[in-house]
């Protein structure tokens, strides 16, 4: 062995190599000494968490894997439906009761009780308000119990009667002919019955009067110059004002009810009364307007009148064909009132 070889394996040479191993160990120790404790703890916990997750997933059964993977596995969907639902306890929520009186739904496509009540003409001598049994239940009335139908129920809740023609409801408009042909006591007789019908209304009901000849004279409470804009409550004061106004009406030419009928229908009363002694001179304008504006259509109930119209032929039957057609078309009753015998 050469001197060089002996030197390379000498104890001195071995001691020169030792610092290399110690330096590596010292460097790790220094690194750990300088590293914050929270970082080392985080790394250790992260490693433990990953190991725990791997072990846990390896022990989950196939149905659970399907749930975890969101349906990626090949298992059928029915297996997912077998999982029992988890019921969550929830405290009941108290809700304030809602009064049905506060919900007023007005549907223009549905007829009100007054309209429905007046579809069937009421024959003379039928049930009057006086013999209405207020103790009978409303349901029984609407279902026809005790021989009473919808018409009688409406009259029990209010109603009106003009020359024996009865109508149900709370709001009524009276349209009366004031043409020259109403001379000879006819106009006075018509107005006397008109005020009698209005005086019989309760103060919970409403009325409006329109006279027609060549134009419409709408009810005006003197000394006001403008007509009342809508039906008024049938109080003693309003009835007295109406009587005073009726005395001021003058008879004029023509018999044109168009303006009066248009205003009346747009006011949406429960019923309209039209009284005349002759033929209309509007060349059919009123009838054509009613066909377009006084009908509603419902998918269940079909076509029915928006406002019920009753007609009265007074002392002369000249206008009977038109009056009969209007009453029939719009759910009302036609009646001819003959001249009283002397």
C-alpha positions as CSV (number, residue, x, y, z in Angstrom):
1,X,0.0,0.0,0.0
2,X,1.4,3.4,-1.0
3,X,1.9,6.3,1.5
4,X,-0.9,8.1,-0.2
5,X,-3.3,5.3,0.5
6,X,-2.2,5.1,4.1
7,X,-2.9,8.8,4.6
8,X,-6.3,8.7,3.1
9,X,-7.4,6.1,5.7
10,X,-5.7,7.7,8.6
11,X,-7.6,8.6,11.8
12,X,-7.0,12.2,10.9
13,X,-8.7,11.9,7.6
14,X,-11.7,10.2,9.3
15,X,-12.0,13.1,11.7
16,X,-12.0,15.6,8.8
17,X,-15.2,13.8,7.5
18,X,-17.1,13.9,10.7
19,X,-18.0,17.6,10.5
20,X,-20.0,16.9,7.4
21,X,-22.5,14.6,9.2
22,X,-22.8,16.8,12.2
23,X,-23.3,19.9,10.0
24,X,-26.4,18.2,8.4
25,X,-27.9,17.3,11.8
26,X,-27.1,20.7,13.2
27,X,-28.8,22.4,10.2
28,X,-32.1,20.5,10.7
29,X,-32.0,21.3,14.4
30,X,-31.4,24.9,13.7
31,X,-34.3,24.9,11.1
32,X,-36.6,23.4,13.7
33,X,-35.4,25.7,16.4
34,X,-36.1,28.8,14.2
35,X,-39.5,27.6,12.8
36,X,-42.5,28.9,14.7
37,X,-44.4,26.3,16.8
38,X,-47.7,27.1,15.2
39,X,-46.5,26.4,11.7
40,X,-45.1,23.0,12.8
41,X,-48.4,22.2,14.5
42,X,-50.4,23.2,11.5
43,X,-48.4,20.9,9.2
44,X,-48.7,18.0,11.6
45,X,-52.5,18.4,12.0
46,X,-52.9,18.7,8.2
47,X,-51.0,15.5,7.6
48,X,-53.1,13.7,10.3
49,X,-56.3,15.1,8.8
50,X,-55.4,13.8,5.3
51,X,-54.5,10.4,6.7
52,X,-57.8,10.3,8.6
53,X,-59.8,11.3,5.5
54,X,-58.2,8.6,3.5
55,X,-58.9,5.9,6.1
56,X,-62.5,7.1,6.5
57,X,-63.3,7.1,2.8
58,X,-61.8,3.7,2.4
59,X,-64.3,2.4,5.0
60,X,-67.5,4.0,3.5
61,X,-69.9,1.6,1.9
62,X,-70.9,1.9,-1.8
63,X,-74.2,3.6,-1.2
64,X,-72.5,6.3,0.8
65,X,-69.9,6.8,-2.0
66,X,-72.7,7.3,-4.5
67,X,-74.1,10.0,-2.3
68,X,-70.7,11.7,-1.7
69,X,-69.8,11.6,-5.4
70,X,-73.1,13.1,-6.4
71,X,-74.2,10.2,-8.6
72,X,-70.9,9.7,-10.5
73,X,-70.9,6.0,-9.6
74,X,-72.7,3.4,-11.6
75,X,-75.3,2.6,-8.8
76,X,-78.9,3.2,-9.9
77,X,-80.7,6.3,-8.7
78,X,-83.2,4.2,-6.8
79,X,-80.5,3.5,-4.2
80,X,-80.4,7.2,-3.4
81,X,-84.1,7.2,-2.7
82,X,-83.6,4.6,0.1
83,X,-81.7,7.1,2.3
84,X,-83.8,8.1,5.3
85,X,-84.7,11.8,5.3
86,X,-83.4,13.9,8.1
87,X,-86.2,15.7,10.0
88,X,-85.2,19.1,11.3
89,X,-87.0,20.5,14.4
90,X,-88.5,23.9,13.7
91,X,-90.4,26.0,16.0
92,X,-93.9,26.9,14.7
93,X,-94.3,30.4,13.4
94,X,-97.3,32.3,14.7
95,X,-99.1,34.2,11.9
96,X,-101.7,36.8,12.5
97,X,-105.1,35.9,11.4
98,X,-106.3,37.7,8.3
99,X,-109.9,39.0,8.4
100,X,-111.8,38.2,5.3
101,X,-113.6,41.5,5.7
102,X,-110.3,43.3,5.0
103,X,-109.9,41.6,1.6
104,X,-112.3,43.1,-0.8
105,X,-111.8,41.6,-4.2
106,X,-113.7,43.2,-6.9
107,X,-113.8,41.2,-10.0
108,X,-115.5,43.0,-12.9
109,X,-115.9,39.6,-14.6
110,X,-118.1,38.2,-11.9
111,X,-121.7,39.3,-11.3
112,X,-122.7,40.5,-7.8
113,X,-125.5,39.0,-5.8
114,X,-128.0,41.6,-7.0
115,X,-127.3,40.9,-10.6
116,X,-127.5,37.1,-10.1
117,X,-130.7,37.5,-8.1
118,X,-132.5,39.3,-10.9
119,X,-131.8,37.0,-13.8
120,X,-135.1,35.2,-13.2
121,X,-138.1,37.4,-13.7
122,X,-140.3,37.7,-10.7
123,X,-144.0,37.2,-11.5
124,X,-146.6,39.4,-9.9
125,X,-147.8,38.3,-6.6
126,X,-144.5,36.5,-5.8
127,X,-142.6,36.5,-2.5
128,X,-142.5,40.0,-1.0
129,X,-140.1,41.5,1.4
130,X,-142.7,41.4,4.2
131,X,-142.8,37.6,4.3
132,X,-139.1,37.0,4.0
133,X,-137.9,34.7,6.8
134,X,-134.7,36.3,8.2
135,X,-134.1,33.3,10.3
136,X,-133.5,31.0,7.3
137,X,-129.9,30.4,6.7
138,X,-128.2,32.0,3.7
139,X,-126.9,28.7,2.5
140,X,-130.4,27.2,2.6
141,X,-131.7,30.2,0.6
142,X,-129.1,29.9,-2.1
143,X,-129.6,26.2,-2.4
144,X,-133.4,26.6,-2.8
145,X,-134.4,25.5,0.7
146,X,-138.0,26.2,1.7
147,X,-138.9,27.0,-1.8
148,X,-136.9,30.2,-1.9
149,X,-134.2,30.9,-4.4
150,X,-131.5,33.4,-5.1
151,X,-133.9,36.1,-6.1
152,X,-135.8,36.0,-2.8
153,X,-132.5,35.9,-0.9
154,X,-131.4,39.2,-2.5
155,X,-134.7,40.8,-1.8
156,X,-134.4,39.8,1.8
157,X,-131.1,41.6,1.9
158,X,-132.7,44.8,0.4
159,X,-134.5,45.0,-2.9
160,X,-136.8,47.5,-4.6
161,X,-140.2,47.4,-6.3
162,X,-141.4,49.8,-9.0
163,X,-144.9,49.2,-10.4
164,X,-144.8,45.7,-9.1
165,X,-141.5,44.8,-10.8
166,X,-139.2,43.6,-8.0
167,X,-135.4,43.7,-8.1
168,X,-132.8,42.5,-5.6
169,X,-129.8,44.5,-4.3
170,X,-128.9,47.8,-2.7
171,X,-128.4,50.2,-5.6
172,X,-131.0,51.2,-8.1
173,X,-131.3,53.6,-11.0
174,X,-134.7,54.7,-12.2
175,X,-135.0,56.0,-15.9
176,X,-138.4,57.7,-16.6
177,X,-139.8,59.0,-19.8
178,X,-140.3,62.8,-19.7
179,X,-141.3,63.3,-23.4
180,X,-144.4,65.3,-24.4
181,X,-146.4,62.1,-24.9
182,X,-146.3,61.7,-21.1
183,X,-148.8,64.6,-20.8
184,X,-152.4,64.0,-19.7
185,X,-151.6,62.8,-16.2
186,X,-149.2,60.1,-17.2
187,X,-146.1,61.8,-16.0
188,X,-147.6,62.8,-12.7
189,X,-148.8,59.2,-12.1
190,X,-145.4,57.8,-13.0
191,X,-143.6,60.2,-10.7
192,X,-146.0,59.4,-7.8
193,X,-145.2,55.7,-8.1
194,X,-141.5,56.5,-8.5
195,X,-141.3,58.4,-5.2
196,X,-143.3,55.7,-3.5
197,X,-140.7,53.1,-4.6
198,X,-137.9,55.3,-3.4
199,X,-139.5,56.0,0.0
200,X,-139.7,52.3,0.6
201,X,-136.0,51.9,0.4
202,X,-134.0,51.7,3.6
203,X,-131.2,54.1,4.4
204,X,-128.7,51.4,3.7
205,X,-129.8,51.4,0.0
206,X,-129.0,53.8,-2.8
207,X,-131.0,55.4,-5.6
208,X,-130.6,57.7,-8.6
209,X,-133.3,59.2,-11.0
210,X,-132.8,60.2,-14.7
211,X,-135.6,61.6,-16.9
212,X,-135.2,61.4,-20.6
213,X,-136.7,63.0,-23.7
214,X,-134.4,64.6,-26.3
215,X,-131.6,64.4,-23.7
216,X,-131.0,63.1,-20.2
217,X,-131.9,65.1,-17.1
218,X,-129.9,63.6,-14.2
219,X,-130.8,64.0,-10.6
220,X,-129.8,67.4,-9.2
221,X,-130.2,68.4,-5.6
222,X,-131.2,72.1,-5.6
223,X,-129.7,74.6,-5.3
224,X,-126.8,72.7,-6.8
225,X,-126.4,73.3,-10.5
226,X,-124.5,70.1,-11.3
227,X,-126.1,66.7,-11.2
228,X,-125.2,64.2,-8.5
229,X,-122.2,62.2,-9.7
230,X,-123.4,58.8,-8.4
231,X,-126.4,57.1,-6.6
232,X,-127.1,58.5,-3.1
233,X,-128.2,56.9,0.1
234,X,-131.9,56.7,0.6
235,X,-132.1,58.9,3.6
236,X,-135.1,61.1,4.5
237,X,-133.1,64.2,3.6
238,X,-132.0,62.9,0.2
239,X,-135.5,61.6,-0.7
240,X,-136.9,65.1,0.2
241,X,-134.3,66.7,-2.1
242,X,-135.2,64.3,-4.9
243,X,-138.9,65.1,-4.6
244,X,-138.2,68.8,-4.9
245,X,-136.1,68.3,-8.0
246,X,-138.7,66.0,-9.7
247,X,-141.2,68.9,-9.5
248,X,-139.0,71.0,-11.7
249,X,-138.9,68.6,-14.6
250,X,-140.5,69.9,-17.9
251,X,-141.7,67.6,-20.7
252,X,-139.9,68.0,-24.0
253,X,-139.9,66.4,-27.5
254,X,-138.4,63.0,-28.5
255,X,-137.9,59.8,-26.6
256,X,-134.2,59.2,-26.6
257,X,-132.9,57.1,-23.6
258,X,-129.3,56.6,-24.9
259,X,-127.5,59.1,-22.6
260,X,-129.5,58.0,-19.6
261,X,-128.9,54.3,-20.2
262,X,-125.2,54.8,-20.8
263,X,-124.7,56.7,-17.6
264,X,-126.8,54.2,-15.6
265,X,-124.9,51.1,-16.8
266,X,-121.5,52.7,-16.1
267,X,-122.7,53.4,-12.6
268,X,-123.0,49.6,-12.1
269,X,-126.2,49.5,-10.0
270,X,-127.8,46.2,-9.0
271,X,-130.7,47.0,-11.3
272,X,-132.0,49.6,-13.7
273,X,-135.7,50.4,-14.3
274,X,-136.8,52.0,-17.6
275,X,-140.3,53.4,-17.9
276,X,-141.8,54.8,-21.2
277,X,-145.2,55.1,-22.9
278,X,-143.9,54.7,-26.4
279,X,-141.2,53.8,-28.9
280,X,-137.7,55.0,-28.6
281,X,-136.6,57.7,-31.2
282,X,-132.9,56.9,-31.1
283,X,-133.0,54.6,-34.2
284,X,-131.8,51.6,-32.2
285,X,-128.7,53.3,-30.8
286,X,-129.5,52.3,-27.2
287,X,-130.0,48.6,-28.1
288,X,-126.7,48.5,-30.1
289,X,-124.7,50.1,-27.3
290,X,-126.2,47.7,-24.7
291,X,-125.1,44.7,-26.8
292,X,-121.5,45.8,-26.7
293,X,-121.3,47.2,-23.2
294,X,-123.8,45.4,-20.9
295,X,-122.6,41.8,-21.2
296,X,-119.9,39.9,-19.5
297,X,-118.4,36.5,-20.5
298,X,-117.2,33.9,-18.0
299,X,-115.6,30.6,-19.0
300,X,-117.9,28.8,-16.5
301,X,-121.1,30.8,-16.4
302,X,-121.1,31.9,-20.0
303,X,-122.5,35.2,-21.1
304,X,-124.6,37.2,-18.7
305,X,-125.6,40.9,-18.3
306,X,-123.4,43.3,-16.4
307,X,-126.4,45.2,-15.1
308,X,-129.9,43.8,-14.9
309,X,-132.5,45.9,-16.7
310,X,-136.3,45.9,-16.0
311,X,-138.7,47.7,-18.4
312,X,-142.2,49.1,-17.9
313,X,-144.6,50.0,-20.7
314,X,-146.8,52.8,-19.3
315,X,-150.5,53.1,-20.3
316,X,-149.7,52.5,-24.0
317,X,-148.1,49.3,-25.5
318,X,-146.4,51.1,-28.4
319,X,-142.9,50.4,-27.2
320,X,-143.6,46.9,-26.0
321,X,-141.4,45.0,-28.6
322,X,-138.3,47.0,-27.7
323,X,-139.0,46.9,-23.9
324,X,-139.6,43.2,-23.9
325,X,-136.4,42.5,-25.9
326,X,-134.3,44.6,-23.5
327,X,-135.7,42.9,-20.4
328,X,-135.2,39.5,-21.8
329,X,-131.7,40.2,-23.1
330,X,-130.5,41.6,-19.8
331,X,-132.1,39.4,-17.2
332,X,-134.9,41.6,-16.2
333,X,-138.7,41.7,-16.2
334,X,-141.0,43.5,-18.6
335,X,-144.4,44.7,-17.4
336,X,-147.2,46.7,-19.0
337,X,-149.1,49.0,-16.8
338,X,-152.5,49.9,-18.4
339,X,-154.3,53.1,-18.0
340,X,-156.5,53.1,-14.8
341,X,-160.1,52.8,-15.5
342,X,-162.2,55.9,-14.7
